[in-house]
Amino acid sequence: MTRAVKTTSDLEPDQQPHRWDDHVALYEDVFEPLTQSFSSAAIAALAAEPQSHVLDSAAGAGGAALELARRGHRVTAIDASPAMVARTKERASTTGLVIDALTMDGQDLAFPDRSFDAALSILGVILFPDAVRGLSELRRVVRPGGRIVLVTWTAPEAYELVGELRAAALSVLGSLPSRPLPAQLRYKEKGEFQALFAAAGLPTVEISEVAAELVAPSPAWLSERLAFAPGMAAFLEGFGGAKPEVIAAFRQRLETLRGAGRVSLTARAYVGSVTVAHA
């Protein structure tokens, strides 16, 4: 299959692997606790047999991979960010877990057909420039009868972190420029998510919706760590010279509405699971 090559300038910040290299620690501290709730739902939907060989595609700092290893599975974790892969290896070593962590493009997996018993991707494949290709690669490397699970964002209006940040920006700027739909929201509707699976040759997907909480010790703590991902960093930079004022307004808004202590912000995602059909 021939795949069109996109240049870096065509891609959003979150779609550029090298940009993630600068966000590993912040992502792990701020955002991974939220995504781990989605990972738990995905692992449950995976329903893998004990000691299965499981692939985590676009594994980030290794949150889901570590949980799979804790449950006794043989885990391979791949990510296109070398720094993310290095952090996964470090965490596995520190906790005494075994994970084969590799730097690799999830759209072009270097594994033979039917290499794995199951595969998952938590908010990863859905960000790929060619998400259909990424999911098709998972279908190729998972044996017939094995399970594949993807997680994607849904209900962006319920994503309270961005909602509160936009409200703060509006209070400072008076209006906000229209922005194109970000890549991570391409599959926010159930029909769009179903179509992704169908395009990858996996038409019998089951989809459930999961809510999770981004929890921070305080609005002040969170305000200092908002640039936890390339896309969030770029979003903040888009406010130009007003960025400090917007962040200050975000903190004040949270403290006014939710107090100066522990704060919890809701997000929602779809979990799509499918069994690879026998040929």
N, C-alpha and C positions, 0 to 999 in steps of 0.2 A: 504494500500500500504506500502510495506517495503522499507525504504530508507537507502542506505548505509551511514554509519557514517564516516566522514572524521576527522582525527585528526588535531589539530592545525598546526602541522608541514607540513601537506599536503596543507594548504591553503595559498594563497597570503596575504600580509599584509592588503589589502583593504577588504578581505573576513573575517577578524577576528574582530568581533564586539568590543571586549575590547580595541583594538588598537585605535578605533575612539574616545574613551573617552578622549584621550589626544590631540585631534585636533579640538575640537568643535569651539573654538573662532576663530582660524585661518581659518578654513573651512568657517565659516559664513562670515568673513571679505573679504577673497580673492576669494573664489570659488562660494559661493552661488549666488552672483550677476550674474555670467555667467549662472548657472543652472536655475536661475529664468526665463531667456529667453526661455529655453526649457520647463519650467513649464507652462509658458503662452501659448505656442503652444499646450501642452498636455491638459490643461484645456479647450482650445477652441475645441480640438478634442473630448473631453469628452462630450461636449454638454449636460451637466446635466440640468435637469429641476430645477426650483427654489426650494430651501430648500431641495435638495436631501441629502440623507445620503451617504457620500463619504468616502471611505477608501484610505488613503495614506500609501502604504507599503514601508518600508525602507525610512522613511520620513526625515532622517537626522535631521538637526536643525530646521526643520519645515517650510521652505520657501514656498513650495507649499501648505501645509496645512493651513498656515496663509492666503494665498491668497484665497483659497477656502472659508474659514470662512468669510473673508471680503466680499465675494460675496453672503453671506447669507446661505451657505450650512451647514449642520450638519456634522461635520468632526471628523473622528477617524483617528489618526496617530499612526502608530506602527514603532518601530525600535528596533533592538537587542542591541544597545548601550544605557545603562542607562543614560549616560551623555547627549547624544543627546536628549533623551526623556525629561530629566529634563530641558534642554534649550528650547525645544518646549513649555513646560508648562509655563516656565518663560516668554517667549515672548508673549504667548497668554494672560497671566495675565496682563502683562504690557500694552498691547494694548486693553484690554477689550474684547477680543474675546474668544469664547468658543470652545475648542478643547479637545477631549478625547484622551490624549496621553498616550500610553501604551508601556512598554517594552515587546517585543514579537518577536519570530522567524517567519519571513515571510514565511518560508517553512512549518510551522505547526501552522496555525492560530487558535486561540481559540474562533472562532465565529461559530454560527450555519449556515447551508446552507441558502443562499438567504437572508443574513442579510443586504446587502447594495444595494443602487440603482446604484452605480458606483464605480470604483476603478482606481487608477493610481499608477505609480511608476517611479520616475525620476532617472534613472541611478542606481536603487536599485536592483530590481529583477534580472537584467542581471548580477549582481555581485555574486548572491547567488551560493554556491557550487552546488546546484541543482536548476537551474533556471526554468526548466520545472515544477518541483514541486511547486516552488513559484508562477508561473503563473497559474498552475492548481488550487492552493488554491484560487487565486483571482476569477477564473471562478466558483469555488464552492460557494463562499460567496456572489457573485453578482447575483441578481435576473435575470431571463430571460427577455430580452429586455433592460437590463442595459448595460452600456458601460465600457470597460476596455482599458486603454491607458498605454503603456510602452514607455520609452525613452531609446535609446542605442546610444553609440558612433558610428560614421562612419568616413570614410576618415581620418584615423590617420595622413596621410601625410599633411593634412591641419590643424592639431592641432598645432598652431604656438608656444604655450608655450613650449611644449616638443621638437618641432623642433629646436627652438632657444637654448634650454638647451643642446640638443645633439650636436649642432654645436659648442657651447662654449666648451663642454667637449672634442670634437674632436680636437679643436685648442690647448687644454692643453695637452691631452694625446697622440695625434697622431693617435690613433685608438680606437675603442670601441668594447667591447666584445659583441658577439651575445647574445640576451636574448630571452627566450621563449615568445610567444604571451601572453600578460596579459589577465586575465579573462574578463576585461571590454571590450575587443575587440573581444570576441568570436562571436559577432553578428554584426560585422562591415559591412558585405555584406548583401544586401537586401534578398538574398535567404536564408541565415543563420537565419536572423531575422524572415522571414516567416516560416521557419521550426520550430523555437521555439514555435510560436503560434500554428502551426499544431500539434506539439507533445503534447501540453496542451489541445487539443480538441477545438481549436479556429482557424479553417482553413481559414476564410474569412477576414483576416486582411487587412486594408488599411495602406499604409506606405507613409509618406512624409518626406522630408529632410529639416532641419532647420539649419541656421547659426546663431551664436551668438558671442559676443565679451567678452573676459575677459579684463576688464578695470582696470588699476592701476594708482595711482597718479603719479608714476614715476618708472623707472627701479630700482632705489635704494630701494624704498618701497617694490616692488615686490621681489627683491633679498633677502630681509630680512625675507620673509614670504613664501618661496617656499615649506617648509615642511608642507603644509596645509592639507595633507591627509597621511594616513599610507604608501600608495604606493609611494608617492612622497618623503616622508622621507627616505624610504628604498632605493629608486633610488639614492638619494643624498649620502646616506651612502655608497653605492656601489662604490663610487669614492675614498673611503678610505682617506688617507692623502691629496689627491689632491682636496678634496671637497671645501675648502675655495677658492682655485685658480679657480676652475670651476665656482663657484658662482660669483666670481669677474669678470671672463671672460664673463659670461652671462650678467652681468650688463653693462660692457663696450660695448658688442656687441649691446645691445638694445639702449644704449645712442648714439652709433655711427650711427646706422641705423635709429633710430626713435626719437632721441632727449632725453634730460634729464627730460622732463616734462611728461605729461599724455601719457600713452601708451595703445594701444588696440591690443589684440591678438585674432585671429579668431579660432573658433572651430565649428565642424559640428556634427549633431546628426540626427538619424532617430526617428520619432514619429510613433509608430504603434498603431492603434486603431481598436477596434472590438466590435461588439454587441453580447452579450451572446444569443445564440439561445434558443428558446422555446423547451422544451422537446417534 
